[in-house]
Amino acid sequence: MTLLLMAAGSGSRYGKLKQFDELGPNAEFLMEFSIHDALKNGFNHIVVITKEENKEFIKKYLSKRLERNIKLDVLAQKVSDIPNEVFFEGKRNKPWGTAHAVWTARKVIKSTFVIINADDYYGQNAFKYASEFIKKNSVNNIFGIVSYQLKDTLSDYGSVSRGVCSVIGNQLKSIVELTKISKINGVIKDEESGKILDFNATVSMNFWICTPKIFEYIRVYFSSFLSKIENLEKNEIYLPFVAQEMMEKGIISVEVINAACKWFGVTYYEDKKIAVMTLKKLVETGKYPKPLW
């Protein structure tokens, strides 16, 4: 089983490369705890998508920590990596978004895999449930998403982006990416649309379980995206956009898996203190070994 970690962000709101900030009790990166949880649940292939300038660093860093039987691929997300059938020669300062990050791994992933953000902590049960889901599903058009409740995924220090899900039974029916959600005066609101949101709303934190079928459709979606001139300078393709369109066209169904565990992340630098304290407590209570590797 494969774990893909998206670690190519710039950390503009955090103020530094948060993927490589030393948050653990022994200066571990947050992603190391996710990798540890994945390995504990039978994953044996780690894929990290990062920037070109960080590629060699993270490859050496993780190679020293992972056992030799664990396959490691570290890939650079590049603006120039686009479908062969399209042409782009304009100026673009950053890659094309989370779906593009996943597209980067199309040549090294050949079976069902998990996608996560490198700067989020998802909880040990999330990987346990993902492993169980992969083992019981052999159909390539059934995807999964590990979900959380909106109230548990906010920051006290500013707005956040979340994929707000509509769920019937255990099936995802739609997902809408809202990019400026905040809690003000006891109310959770999307500042851009003005919509008031339910505290218990189901949200995606980019913990997806996909088959290689997603690579085929990202190529289709990406080609269409690049044909529109207004997208070329700054717009991005997000995983929820791709998944939503695949569901609408009947290409896939997506099972929603309740994480039943604590999530935390480091959107803003002020979030760091809580992350450090939480990881310290998890280690002290025996949830993780000390040192981690």
WOUR-V61661 format. One record per pair of residues at least 12 apart in sequence whose C-alpha atoms are under 7 Angstrom apart, sorted by the first residue. I is the first residue (numbers start at 1). J is the second residue. D is the distance in Angstrom with one decimal. If there is no record, write none. Layout:
I,J,D  I,J,D
//
This chain:
1,42,6.9  1,43,4.6  1,44,5.7  1,45,6.2  1,112,6.9  1,113,6.2  2,43,5.8  2,44,6.3  2,45,4.6  2,46,5.9  2,113,4.7  2,114,6.3  3,43,6.9  3,45,6.3  3,46,5.1  3,47,6.1  3,113,5.9  3,114,4.9  3,115,6.2  4,46,6.1  4,47,4.6  4,48,5.8  4,114,5.9  4,115,4.8  4,116,6.4  5,47,6.2  5,48,4.8  5,49,6.2  5,115,6.1  5,116,5.2  5,117,5.6  5,118,5.3  6,48,6.2  6,49,5.1  6,50,6.8  6,101,6.6  6,116,6.3  6,117,4.9  6,118,5.4  7,19,6.1  7,48,6.6  7,49,5.5  7,50,4.8  7,117,6.7  7,118,5.2  8,49,6.1  8,50,3.9  8,51,5.1  8,77,7.0  13,267,6.5  13,268,5.5  14,267,5.9  14,268,4.3  14,269,4.6  15,269,6.7  18,119,6.5  19,118,5.9  19,119,5.2  23,275,6.8  23,276,5.1  24,276,6.1  24,279,5.8  24,280,6.6  25,280,5.6  26,291,6.5  30,119,6.1  30,121,6.8  31,118,4.9  31,119,6.3  34,121,6.6  37,124,5.7  37,127,6.3  38,127,5.7  41,127,6.6  41,128,5.8  41,131,6.3  44,70,4.9  44,71,6.3  45,70,5.7  45,71,4.6  45,72,6.0  46,71,6.2  46,72,4.9  46,73,6.3  47,72,5.9  47,73,4.7  47,74,5.7  48,73,6.4  48,74,4.8  48,75,6.2  49,74,6.1  49,75,5.0  49,76,5.8  49,77,6.2  49,101,6.4  50,75,6.2  50,76,5.0  50,77,6.0  51,76,5.0  51,77,5.8  52,76,4.8  52,77,7.0  55,74,6.2  55,75,6.6  55,76,6.3  59,74,5.9  65,293,6.0  77,95,6.7  77,101,5.9  77,104,6.1  78,95,6.0  79,94,6.7  79,95,4.8  79,96,6.7  83,219,6.1  83,223,6.6  86,223,6.2  91,233,6.8  92,233,5.6  96,236,4.8  96,237,6.1  97,236,4.7  97,237,5.1  97,238,5.7  98,237,6.5  98,238,5.1  98,239,5.8  99,218,6.8  99,237,5.7  99,238,5.1  99,239,4.7  100,237,6.9  103,215,5.9  103,218,6.7  106,215,6.1  110,212,6.1  111,211,6.0  111,212,6.1  112,134,6.9  112,210,5.6  112,211,4.2  112,212,6.5  113,209,5.7  113,210,5.5  113,211,6.2  114,207,6.9  114,208,5.6  114,209,4.5  114,210,6.4  115,206,6.9  115,207,5.5  115,208,5.1  115,209,6.4  116,206,5.5  116,207,4.7  116,208,6.8  117,206,6.5  119,265,6.1  119,266,6.5  120,264,6.1  120,265,4.4  120,266,6.9  121,263,5.5  121,264,5.3  121,265,6.0  122,262,6.6  122,263,4.8  122,264,7.0  123,261,5.6  123,262,5.6  123,263,6.1  125,259,6.4  125,261,6.3  126,146,6.7  126,259,5.2  140,211,5.6  140,213,6.7  141,251,6.6  141,252,4.6  141,253,6.5  142,252,5.7  142,253,5.1  142,254,5.9  143,209,5.5  143,210,5.0  143,211,6.9  143,252,6.8  143,253,6.1  143,254,4.6  143,255,6.3  144,208,5.9  144,209,4.7  144,210,6.7  144,254,5.0  144,255,4.6  144,256,5.9  145,207,5.8  145,208,4.6  145,209,5.9  145,254,6.8  145,255,6.3  145,256,5.1  145,257,6.0  146,207,5.5  146,208,6.5  146,256,6.0  146,257,4.7  146,258,5.9  146,259,5.7  147,202,6.3  147,203,5.7  147,204,5.3  147,205,7.0  147,256,6.5  147,257,5.9  147,258,5.1  147,259,5.7  148,202,5.8  148,203,5.4  148,204,6.6  148,258,6.5  148,259,6.1  149,200,5.2  149,201,5.6  149,202,4.9  149,203,5.9  150,199,5.7  150,200,5.8  150,201,5.3  150,202,6.1  150,203,5.7  151,199,4.9  151,200,6.2  153,263,6.7  153,264,6.7  157,268,6.7  157,270,6.8  158,182,6.5  159,180,5.1  159,181,5.0  159,182,4.6  160,179,6.2  160,180,5.4  160,181,5.1  160,182,6.6  161,178,5.6  161,179,3.9  161,180,5.6  161,181,6.2  162,177,5.8  162,178,5.5  162,179,6.4  162,203,6.4  162,204,6.4  162,205,6.7  163,175,5.9  163,176,5.3  163,177,4.3  163,178,6.2  163,203,5.4  163,204,4.9  163,240,6.9  164,176,5.2  164,177,6.3  164,201,7.0  164,202,6.1  164,203,4.5  164,204,6.5  165,202,5.4  165,203,5.4  165,204,6.9  170,255,5.7  170,256,5.2  171,254,5.9  171,255,4.7  171,256,5.7  172,254,5.4  172,255,6.0  172,256,6.0  174,244,6.1  175,240,6.3  175,244,6.3  177,240,6.8  178,190,6.7  180,192,6.3  218,242,6.7  221,242,6.9
//
